[in-house]
Amino acid sequence: MPRRRQSETSLFNFSFVDILATTIGVIIFILVLVLINAADRLSPDKLQRTLRETEEASEENRRRAKELRDRAAAERRRLEESKTSPERRQLAEKAVEGERKKKERLDSEQKELKDRAGKLERELDNLQKELEQFAKSAKEVDRSRSKVEFRVPRLRTTSKEPYTFECDGGRIYFLATFRGGINEKNYNVQSLGFAAIITRKSGAKGDRKDAVGDRDSLFMKAVRRMKKAGHFGNFVVRPDGFDVFRAARKLLWDRGFDVNWAPLGEKEKIIAGGGGGSHSVQ
């Protein structure tokens, strides 16, 4: 019996040469495609198109940059205008004016303080000089031999007529003359029969101590009417009138007039009695 021949089935019927040729062909095809693509990318038309697109993009960027610069400049101008607006300028002027006035006030206060300091320094120098002079005089005085002399009061009767003055509140007031009567410009008179109560008016005019000797003072006008042979000075002196009394008395003494004075309390009334004739003077 003849033997049956077994058949074999092959799934891979290509030879090595076929595979190699196919592979080389595929590689060549790929290289051709790459070269074609590269050539297409480097073509003059595409380069020009790319250059043109680049220039257009650059121009667009320059245009946008210019718009941004213009917008920034406009914003700066708006800010400058807002700074120099009338309202802001008015506020700035008020602030400057306030600072100027403040500086002037401070300068004035500083000048006043400087003047006051200078005045105090001068007063201090004067006091220092007076103190030195006093100390010098005190050393020269022999207390065992020194003595104080007073003018001795003299009481006598005279037929001279008085010019009467009241010294009160640091002022001297012309009150009356023997023949001319009460000075009714300065005083009110309340008659009590043989006597009268004399009260000074609220608006009475008098002279202070430092003005007693002035030529135009009321006291000196009265003194110029006095005659040394026929008049003497008569003073009513209240507690706060002694300084002006002493100044007025010295003026009369220097002119050779006799002086009489009488102390009177602060609230005591001036009472004038009737009659005439002789008067006591000292």
Buried (B, 14 or more C-beta within 10 A) or exposed (E): EEEEEEEEEEEEEEEEEEEEEEEEEEEEEEEEEEEEEEEEEEEEEEEEEEEEEEEEEEEEEEEEEEEEEEEEEEEEEEEEEEEEEEEEEEEEEEEEEEEEEEEEEEEEEEEEEEEEEEEEEEEEEEEEEEEEEEEEEEEEEEEEEEEEEEEEEEEEEBEBBBBBBBBBBBBBBBBBBBEEEBBEEBBEBEEEEEEBEBEBEEEBEBBBBEBBBEEEBBBBEBBEEBEEEEBBBBBBBBEEBBEBBBBBBEBBEEEEBBBBBEBBEEEEEBEBEEEEEEBEBB
